[in-house]
Amino acid sequence: METTRSTPETTRNDTGTARSPAVVATLSALLLLAASIAGQIAAGADYPSVPPGLVIPLVVAGLVACRTNRWTTGLALGVGLFIGMGAILTPNTGDHLSSGDTALIASTAAELVALATLVIAGAAATLPRKGTRH
């Protein structure tokens, strides 16, 4: 069983690895993004049989969880920007939000929250902090 200890700067688990709040938020946003896509599929949205918007965040979350560094958090930021641009440029998001289907509206709203959080937290986790050396 894994327990966690929190400090103001990091979250530590029994393995001794430390994750900043920005990394924890990035991981959470990746998982929320995948869950929101699954929710849209369950609500009847049209997606391919292997939806990239579901698979890619899960793979990147695994990479960030296993190997937290600037490359993996930068990849998470890139995923947020890439999928976010797709959500903005395609008419699907607007169609989902105006569909009248409560589950589809809620899952699409969760996707937008996850994308915004992913971009902000991914940038915070990737960009160097003042006063630190990388």
Secondary structure, 3 states (H helix, E strand, C coil): CCCEEECCCCEEECCCCEECHHHHHHHHHHHHHHHHHHHHHHCCCCCCCCCHHHHHHHHHHHHHHHCCCHHHHHHHHHHHHHHHHHHHHCCHHHHHHCCCCHHHHHHHHHHHHHHHHHHHHHHHHHCCCCCCCC
